[in-house]
Structures are given as C-alpha cells and as structure tokens.
Amino acid sequence: MATVTTTPQRRTSPRVEIGLPVTFERARGHGQPVTARTLDLSTGGARVSSDRPLRVDEVLHFDICCDEATHVCGECRVLREHVGQTYAVRFERFDREADSAELSRLTATP
C-alpha cells in the first residue's frame, strides 16, 4: 500500500512511498539491464535503489512493473546519487499516454 510522505514538498506532483520493481536499460543496448526498486514515486520521477551503479545525467529506458499486467515504460534521466546506490530519476518521456495516467492513479492521494 502506498503512503504519502509527510515532509514538505517542493515538487509539483505528489510523491508516494511505494516499492515496485523497475528495470533500466542503457541506450543502444549497451550492457546488461539494471534491476532496481522504487522507494518513492511521483508522476514526474522516482527515487530508486539499484543493484548496480547508475551515472548522474545518464538517460535510461525504464520499465516499472505495477502489477503482472501493467507496466509503465519510457525514458528517464538520473538526476543525483544518494547513499548506497540510491538515485533520483526524472521521467522525461513515456512510451504510451496511458503510462502517465497509470502513474497518476498510483500516486493519487486518498
């Protein structure tokens, strides 16, 4: 179950704490996919914990598994690195318009 964070927000979209599996792929198929997990999520980006390092300012293709039948996919940019292979990413493009709507549904506050 997702919970809304209670710290003051500077973001334009609400951020919820939710752990979903996400896979990152580097451009042009360089290297193996990187598996990660969201720690929090908004319609504009996420904080993720990765099993391998990511590079700040790197553009990646992402695939967030919302459930067995629903995936949100697109391109994101790594904005900054936090402690312990935790990163802030900004969503720059979605593969489908429905992906943005699915993120809105997931991050909607009750």
N, C-alpha and C positions, 0 to 999 in steps of 0.2 A: 504494500500500500504506500502510495506517495504521500509525503508530508511537505507542507510549505515551510521554507526556512523563515525564522523569525528575526534574523538580523536585518538591519536597514539595507534596502536595495537601491543601488544606483542604476540598475538595469531597467530597460524599457519593458521587458517581459518578465512575468513571474518565473521563479526558479523553484523546482521541487526536488526534494531528495528522493531519488529512485535509482535502483540498481538494475540496469539492463545490459545484456551482452552487446558488445559492439565490435565490429571488425574494421580495421583500417587497411587500405591498400595504397601503396605509393604509385605515383604517376607512371604510366608506361610499363606497369607490371614489374618494376624493379623490386627485387627481394620478396620475401615471404610475407603474407598478410600478418598484421599485428592484431592480437586479440586484446581486448580491454573490457572494462565495465564502467558504465556511467555511475557517478557518485551523486550528481545532481544534473538537472536537465531543464532547459527552457526552450522556447521556440527559436531563440537566437544562438544557442550554443549549449555547451555542457562542460562539466568537469569530469574527467575520466582517469581511471587508474589502469595503466598499461603494463603488459608483461614484458615489453621491450621499450627501449628509449625512442622518443619521437624528437624531431628537431623543431625548435621555435621557428615560426614563419613557414614551415613546411605545409604544402597543400596536399590533402589526402582525400581519397574516396572513402566514405563511411557507410556502414550498414548496421543500423541499430535494430535488434530483434525485439520487437514489442511483445509479441506472442508467436505461437507457431505459424500463424497465417499472416501476420502483419510485420512488415519491415519498413523502416524509414531510411532512405538512401539519398546520397548526394555528395557534395564536396564541402570540406571544412578546412580551416586554417588553424594551425597550432599557434596560440597567442602567447602562452607563457608556460613555464615548467614550475611546478610546486615541488614539495619534498616527496621523495620515494616514488618516482616515475608516475606522478600525478600531474595532469596537464589541463589547461583551459583551452577549449577549442571553440571557434566561431563557425556557425553554419553559413556558407557562402552561396550555396545553390542546392536545390533539391531535385532529384530525378523526376519526380511527379508532383503535381499540385496537391494531390491527396496526402503527400508526405507532410507538408506544412500543416494541413488540417489535423492529421493524426497527432503531431506534436502539440498542437493547441488543445486537443482532447486530453492528452496525457498530463499536461501541465495546468489544466483548468483548476482553479481553487473552488472548493465546495461552497 
